[in-house]
Amino acid sequence: MRYDDRVTGLNVLRGEEHHRTKGLLRVTMACNERCPFCNVPVEDYERPTPPEAELLRELDAFVASGEQTLTLSGGEPTLYRKRLANVIARARKGGVRFVELQTNAVLLDAGYARELVDAGLTSAFVSLLSDDPALHDRLAGLEGAFQRCLSGIDALLDVGVSVTLNPVIARVTERRVAGYVDFVAERLPRVKVISLSAVQPHGRARKDPELMPDYAALTEEVPEALRRAAAHGILVLNPYCGLPACVGWAADPERSVEAIEAAAARSSGARHRARGLDNTGNKRHGPPCRECALRPRCGGAWHEYWDHRGGSGLRAPLVRIPPFGQVASAGQHVVAARDGLRPQHFAELARASRPTVWALTSRLAPGDAERLGRSGCTDLALWADAFDADTLRELHAIARDNAECPSELRLRVAVGLPRLGSFTRAHALISELARAGVDEVHLLVKPDERHRRFAEAVERELGIQVLLPKV
């Protein structure tokens, strides 16, 4: 199935089974494991366990918000048995329909699991880190954790708690993802959901970035894992702390939290967010992302991944193609308005469901920068060999607007020049476009060696991409 035909939404999952951001309440930051990759390690907290009264005030505020899904996390929340049951019961009594427990499960047995479900627990998110006992224990920092974790999962399942598994892929397990899926199907056939996280370079892992998996390996491993999961009837999800779209997920946008939340933001019509994904500053787009049609639905990679691994394994799975005289590629929608954008064009931009949404026109009218910012348009293509004062003013307004938001939310601008005239005239025009914040200029001519030399010289001088047709 083509990307453009996939349904991006939450209808594939229900309640606590979906993987959008949920209400989070940390029962304690203390933990009985010592994962070397923990992004919220206990040593970062002067007061690991808040007084129960403080915790309950936070819970009551959440209940008052009317939200329906609450995640109880840590640290390891099962360290405080009575407190945990009290919080679950209070949340359910307050009207919260779904209460999820994030746990390593090593303390859970039949009696403890029964207490939690009697209190109202509906689901659990369990850190089963590997299918290999030694690797699991190594990543958990606790000898014997593997068997105890499996026993805890069995106890939860036996009392009817829905379990999602969370393997946090590390460098030592990056070639075992498909095998992990097979293991789950055989050993834990009642588990039907896996949330495929990967080590993020925060907390303890910040001191040891080698713990991060190499995405080049995962571009091969993840698609095979997804094929096996489909054969086993297991749903695999890509959470925020998972992987960029190009690392095995390009064909499965409806299972990636970033794609889902970007689509939801788009439909809201909120300025800036309507055209991309707010990744809260933890990630960024790099050179391979610039020409990717999935850019608006993907936050890119962690800053440290670009810095430490140089973006290994990151490649555009769908190429972004400016619509200058050709049909757009998969993942793109083009709204053509050669003589200027009208209300019906902005309405079509807002309705478009593909990741990259182009507005193609020859000119901009006063106020178009503001209207484009709210329409969900991700890329603007201007096709002309001269630009009036209104168009240039709107381009400067777009540049000012772009400066206020992160790169993944910027409206990218491409200009196609069908006629150059003299190289002197073309240089002056491209200089003006560079000052107006245009990202790239396409010389829509039959190129020769003079054009190539010109393009290279202008790029070096002005820092703007100057592109020639491929021949």
Legacy VTK file of the C-alpha trace (Angstrom):
# vtk DataFile Version 3.0
C-alpha trace
ASCII
DATASET POLYDATA
POINTS 471 float
0.000 0.000 0.000
1.334 3.457 -0.918
2.066 5.977 1.848
-0.606 8.336 0.529
-3.293 5.695 0.991
-2.483 4.887 4.599
-4.877 6.123 7.262
-3.106 8.217 9.858
-5.122 8.332 13.069
-6.037 6.753 16.337
-8.870 4.581 15.075
-6.551 1.557 14.855
-6.218 1.484 18.639
-8.452 2.054 21.639
-8.023 3.781 24.966
-4.775 2.937 26.693
-3.626 0.888 23.696
-2.807 3.933 21.631
0.589 5.561 22.025
-0.080 9.268 22.028
1.220 11.235 24.971
-0.665 10.372 28.168
-0.977 11.908 31.597
2.114 10.896 33.583
2.411 10.626 37.361
5.725 9.477 38.861
5.074 7.544 42.058
8.780 7.522 42.969
12.117 8.027 41.259
13.711 5.204 43.276
14.332 1.983 41.353
15.465 -1.573 42.051
17.217 -1.815 38.673
20.128 0.236 37.401
19.753 0.467 33.651
22.858 2.121 32.152
20.643 4.022 29.683
18.036 5.351 32.175
16.966 8.838 31.135
15.498 9.696 34.578
18.073 8.199 36.970
17.432 8.400 40.695
20.752 10.169 41.298
19.399 13.219 39.471
16.756 13.771 42.175
17.438 15.246 45.613
14.081 13.917 46.810
13.403 10.645 44.965
10.065 9.890 46.618
7.604 12.731 47.276
5.284 12.627 50.296
2.076 10.780 49.510
-0.011 13.889 50.167
1.902 15.756 47.469
1.437 12.880 45.048
-2.301 12.800 45.702
-2.619 16.551 45.107
-0.977 16.073 41.729
-3.312 13.171 41.015
-6.390 15.190 41.971
-5.333 17.965 39.594
-5.070 15.402 36.802
-8.499 13.956 37.616
-9.979 17.451 37.566
-8.611 17.956 34.025
-11.011 15.316 32.744
-8.323 13.319 30.923
-9.145 9.634 30.537
-5.722 7.899 30.442
-3.166 8.056 33.250
0.276 6.439 33.299
1.889 5.674 36.665
5.642 5.579 36.355
8.910 6.066 38.201
11.586 5.054 38.913
9.879 1.809 39.741
6.360 2.420 41.113
5.908 -1.146 42.394
8.444 -0.413 45.164
5.552 1.268 47.036
2.824 -1.372 47.050
0.192 0.276 49.233
0.739 3.741 47.771
0.465 2.404 44.225
-2.835 0.640 44.894
-4.211 3.756 46.616
-3.306 5.974 43.645
-4.879 3.580 41.148
-8.090 3.319 43.167
-8.325 7.100 43.643
-7.803 7.722 39.920
-10.495 5.236 38.915
-12.903 6.570 41.529
-12.301 10.039 40.085
-13.449 8.895 36.659
-10.169 8.014 34.903
-11.083 5.132 32.590
-7.608 3.794 31.834
-4.750 3.511 34.312
-1.466 2.171 32.964
1.503 1.008 35.045
5.046 1.448 33.727
7.142 -1.193 35.418
10.083 -3.572 35.180
7.705 -6.210 36.666
10.368 -7.970 38.755
8.461 -7.451 42.040
5.116 -8.627 40.724
3.623 -11.976 41.670
0.077 -13.349 41.582
-0.977 -11.644 44.815
0.485 -8.248 43.963
-1.015 -8.312 40.451
-4.422 -9.174 41.923
-4.225 -6.222 44.345
-3.485 -3.864 41.454
-6.278 -5.096 39.227
-8.717 -4.999 42.159
-7.722 -1.350 42.630
-8.573 -0.699 38.985
-5.376 -1.161 36.952
-6.212 -1.658 33.270
-2.868 -1.995 31.485
0.880 -2.278 31.985
3.893 -1.107 30.012
6.695 -3.534 30.854
10.410 -3.159 30.189
11.382 -6.536 28.792
14.673 -5.353 27.371
15.818 -8.389 25.389
14.910 -11.941 24.487
18.367 -12.984 25.705
18.511 -13.429 29.527
22.109 -12.245 29.860
21.552 -9.140 27.716
18.332 -8.288 29.536
20.057 -8.515 32.925
23.002 -6.489 31.646
20.725 -3.720 30.371
18.601 -3.845 33.531
21.644 -3.742 35.780
20.166 -6.541 37.907
21.135 -10.211 37.941
18.175 -12.557 37.542
15.880 -9.789 36.303
14.923 -11.628 33.086
13.122 -14.551 34.702
11.521 -12.343 37.336
10.281 -9.987 34.648
8.704 -12.846 32.698
7.021 -14.112 35.874
5.665 -10.624 36.555
4.294 -10.369 33.019
2.584 -13.744 33.442
1.045 -12.562 36.714
-0.370 -9.424 35.066
-1.780 -11.353 32.133
-3.336 -13.953 34.417
-5.482 -11.285 36.107
-6.560 -9.731 32.818
-4.208 -6.740 32.605
-3.352 -5.743 29.032
0.440 -5.755 28.615
2.551 -3.747 26.169
6.228 -4.667 26.031
8.947 -2.048 25.810
12.301 -3.322 24.547
14.728 -0.390 24.619
16.991 -1.162 21.661
20.670 -0.663 22.499
23.853 -1.215 20.514
24.155 -4.747 21.931
20.601 -5.682 20.875
20.293 -3.818 17.561
20.532 -7.065 15.561
18.017 -8.932 17.714
14.777 -6.994 17.096
13.206 -9.520 14.733
14.240 -12.356 17.042
12.662 -10.504 19.977
9.331 -10.477 18.132
9.562 -14.220 17.535
10.375 -14.775 21.216
7.337 -12.785 22.326
5.080 -14.722 19.971
6.324 -18.030 21.379
6.822 -17.285 25.099
4.186 -14.584 25.611
1.449 -15.292 23.065
-1.092 -13.248 25.055
0.957 -10.068 24.466
-0.174 -8.334 21.282
1.548 -4.925 21.461
5.243 -3.975 21.441
6.415 -0.353 21.762
9.789 -0.288 20.061
11.884 2.262 21.964
15.583 2.878 21.413
18.227 4.208 23.798
18.074 7.983 23.878
21.204 9.979 24.780
19.881 11.417 28.031
20.366 10.656 31.706
22.994 7.959 32.208
23.297 7.329 28.471
24.533 10.882 27.964
27.815 9.759 29.519
28.038 6.727 27.231
26.633 7.515 23.765
27.943 4.171 22.504
24.844 2.657 24.104
22.772 4.144 21.284
22.030 1.685 18.476
23.318 2.347 14.978
20.365 3.268 12.804
22.102 1.784 9.759
21.654 -1.654 11.336
18.060 -0.912 12.313
17.054 0.126 8.778
17.408 -3.575 7.949
16.283 -5.054 11.265
13.091 -3.068 11.898
11.315 -3.877 8.599
11.997 -7.591 9.174
10.673 -7.289 12.732
7.512 -5.615 11.415
7.003 -8.384 8.843
7.330 -11.056 11.523
5.054 -9.153 13.893
2.352 -8.970 11.240
2.644 -12.723 10.718
2.282 -13.296 14.477
-0.624 -10.857 14.880
1.469 -8.452 17.013
1.099 -4.683 16.735
4.428 -2.846 16.874
4.439 0.883 17.677
7.035 3.601 17.192
6.931 5.953 20.229
8.525 9.381 20.569
11.614 7.721 22.066
11.690 5.314 19.147
13.147 5.886 15.682
12.991 8.397 12.823
10.566 7.588 10.017
13.327 6.502 7.642
14.585 3.827 10.061
12.043 1.210 9.089
8.854 3.221 9.627
8.224 5.075 6.358
5.432 2.676 5.345
3.721 2.674 8.762
2.860 6.293 9.656
-0.268 5.340 11.584
1.912 3.482 14.116
4.392 6.316 14.728
3.546 8.739 17.525
5.314 11.651 15.823
3.335 11.204 12.599
0.060 10.906 14.526
0.678 13.985 16.659
1.886 16.016 13.653
-1.313 15.120 11.800
-3.380 16.106 14.838
-1.539 19.428 15.129
-2.110 20.045 11.431
-5.857 19.581 11.745
-5.923 22.055 14.646
-4.916 24.951 12.413
-2.500 26.219 15.074
0.100 28.605 13.699
3.470 26.929 13.036
2.329 23.548 14.385
-0.156 23.215 11.530
2.755 22.554 9.190
4.972 20.203 11.126
6.059 18.508 14.307
7.168 20.225 17.507
9.876 17.926 18.907
10.516 20.126 21.990
14.148 20.766 21.079
15.500 17.263 21.763
15.933 16.342 18.101
16.766 18.010 14.823
16.667 17.485 11.091
19.990 16.997 9.330
21.116 17.107 5.684
19.298 13.868 4.670
16.044 15.267 6.078
16.015 18.387 3.928
14.934 16.539 0.820
12.603 14.105 2.597
8.880 14.273 1.872
8.207 12.861 5.365
9.993 15.771 7.085
6.775 17.372 8.435
5.763 14.092 10.142
9.142 13.232 11.689
11.203 14.994 14.341
14.500 13.768 12.921
17.163 12.280 15.169
18.515 13.171 18.608
21.100 15.957 18.510
23.671 13.564 19.949
22.981 11.002 17.227
23.975 13.493 14.553
26.993 14.554 16.607
28.177 11.094 17.711
27.142 8.913 14.766
27.095 11.486 11.991
23.540 10.531 11.041
24.486 6.940 10.151
21.595 5.114 8.478
19.427 8.203 7.908
18.268 8.522 4.300
15.180 10.100 2.738
12.766 7.223 1.954
10.506 9.565 -0.058
12.211 12.375 -1.946
10.713 15.852 -1.804
10.351 17.156 -5.380
9.433 20.805 -6.052
6.521 20.787 -8.526
8.091 22.819 -11.321
6.517 21.235 -14.393
6.362 17.676 -13.036
4.058 15.481 -10.988
4.882 15.438 -7.286
6.246 12.230 -5.815
4.622 10.012 -3.189
3.884 11.692 0.124
3.225 15.091 -1.462
0.177 17.155 -2.370
0.349 20.145 -4.731
-2.113 23.018 -4.769
-1.488 24.916 -8.017
-2.508 28.572 -8.129
-0.407 30.049 -10.892
-1.957 33.533 -10.770
-2.125 33.854 -6.998
-3.610 32.077 -3.982
-7.361 32.374 -3.429
-9.540 31.269 -0.467
-10.305 27.956 -2.173
-6.578 27.245 -2.467
-5.991 27.808 1.248
-8.967 25.559 1.989
-7.440 22.812 -0.177
-4.087 23.235 1.576
-5.810 22.783 4.935
-7.612 19.630 3.770
-4.515 17.923 2.357
-3.502 14.802 4.271
-0.113 13.969 2.797
3.005 14.924 4.784
4.442 17.483 2.337
1.934 20.051 1.074
3.065 22.399 -1.686
1.527 25.724 -2.667
2.607 26.468 -6.258
2.104 30.022 -7.473
3.780 32.889 -9.333
3.113 35.629 -6.818
2.070 36.397 -3.237
-0.511 38.908 -2.092
-0.461 40.925 1.149
-1.312 38.621 4.072
-0.383 35.389 2.276
2.492 34.702 4.694
0.037 34.668 7.600
-2.503 32.586 5.685
0.135 30.064 4.602
1.310 29.732 8.208
-2.152 28.654 9.330
-3.101 26.555 6.309
-0.788 23.604 6.955
1.271 24.352 3.851
4.759 22.919 4.448
6.504 24.059 1.246
6.030 27.047 -1.052
7.031 26.913 -4.731
7.255 30.232 -6.587
7.557 29.873 -10.370
8.419 33.177 -12.065
11.351 35.094 -13.487
10.545 38.341 -11.672
8.875 39.215 -8.376
6.804 42.252 -7.460
7.092 44.241 -4.238
4.168 42.436 -2.549
5.737 39.022 -3.182
9.102 40.121 -1.798
7.464 41.640 1.297
5.595 38.381 1.952
8.791 36.368 1.498
10.479 38.540 4.140
7.448 37.987 6.395
7.801 34.224 5.935
11.495 34.489 6.820
10.668 36.408 10.022
8.026 33.846 10.888
10.471 30.994 10.258
13.011 32.583 12.575
10.535 32.215 15.455
10.224 28.432 15.227
12.467 25.360 15.025
13.638 24.078 11.647
11.092 21.261 11.482
8.239 23.800 11.619
9.574 26.227 9.031
7.850 26.865 5.741
10.441 25.949 3.119
10.529 28.152 0.020
11.728 27.035 -3.410
11.876 29.379 -6.404
11.926 28.187 -10.008
13.401 30.568 -12.581
12.267 29.626 -16.117
14.391 32.344 -17.752
17.679 33.770 -16.544
18.470 36.534 -18.960
22.069 37.480 -18.310
24.075 35.904 -15.517
24.433 39.393 -14.019
20.654 39.794 -13.857
20.242 36.272 -12.456
22.851 36.965 -9.771
21.053 40.132 -8.677
17.700 38.327 -8.514
19.079 35.359 -6.531
20.809 37.786 -4.140
17.447 39.432 -3.511
15.819 36.031 -2.940
18.582 35.001 -0.522
17.981 38.164 1.504
14.280 37.252 1.560
15.032 33.880 3.171
14.412 31.613 0.162
15.881 28.144 0.742
16.595 27.043 -2.814
16.539 28.341 -6.377
16.000 26.037 -9.341
17.362 27.194 -12.713
14.785 25.724 -15.091
17.043 25.789 -18.138
18.883 23.282 -20.258
22.155 23.363 -18.311
25.625 23.626 -19.735
29.038 24.105 -18.139
28.494 27.872 -17.729
25.317 27.266 -15.726
27.097 24.768 -13.505
29.945 27.171 -12.771
27.437 29.956 -12.091
25.381 27.818 -9.700
28.465 26.707 -7.751
29.784 30.284 -7.469
26.445 31.690 -6.274
26.046 28.921 -3.672
29.489 29.675 -2.256
28.894 33.413 -2.200
25.296 33.622 -0.985
24.805 30.370 0.941
21.615 29.519 -0.953
21.043 26.257 -2.824
21.119 26.750 -6.584
19.958 23.643 -8.420
19.999 22.627 -12.073
17.799 20.047 -13.827
19.274 16.568 -13.979
20.180 15.507 -17.497
LINES 1 472
471 0 1 2 3 4 5 6 7 8 9 10 11 12 13 14 15 16 17 18 19 20 21 22 23 24 25 26 27 28 29 30 31 32 33 34 35 36 37 38 39 40 41 42 43 44 45 46 47 48 49 50 51 52 53 54 55 56 57 58 59 60 61 62 63 64 65 66 67 68 69 70 71 72 73 74 75 76 77 78 79 80 81 82 83 84 85 86 87 88 89 90 91 92 93 94 95 96 97 98 99 100 101 102 103 104 105 106 107 108 109 110 111 112 113 114 115 116 117 118 119 120 121 122 123 124 125 126 127 128 129 130 131 132 133 134 135 136 137 138 139 140 141 142 143 144 145 146 147 148 149 150 151 152 153 154 155 156 157 158 159 160 161 162 163 164 165 166 167 168 169 170 171 172 173 174 175 176 177 178 179 180 181 182 183 184 185 186 187 188 189 190 191 192 193 194 195 196 197 198 199 200 201 202 203 204 205 206 207 208 209 210 211 212 213 214 215 216 217 218 219 220 221 222 223 224 225 226 227 228 229 230 231 232 233 234 235 236 237 238 239 240 241 242 243 244 245 246 247 248 249 250 251 252 253 254 255 256 257 258 259 260 261 262 263 264 265 266 267 268 269 270 271 272 273 274 275 276 277 278 279 280 281 282 283 284 285 286 287 288 289 290 291 292 293 294 295 296 297 298 299 300 301 302 303 304 305 306 307 308 309 310 311 312 313 314 315 316 317 318 319 320 321 322 323 324 325 326 327 328 329 330 331 332 333 334 335 336 337 338 339 340 341 342 343 344 345 346 347 348 349 350 351 352 353 354 355 356 357 358 359 360 361 362 363 364 365 366 367 368 369 370 371 372 373 374 375 376 377 378 379 380 381 382 383 384 385 386 387 388 389 390 391 392 393 394 395 396 397 398 399 400 401 402 403 404 405 406 407 408 409 410 411 412 413 414 415 416 417 418 419 420 421 422 423 424 425 426 427 428 429 430 431 432 433 434 435 436 437 438 439 440 441 442 443 444 445 446 447 448 449 450 451 452 453 454 455 456 457 458 459 460 461 462 463 464 465 466 467 468 469 470
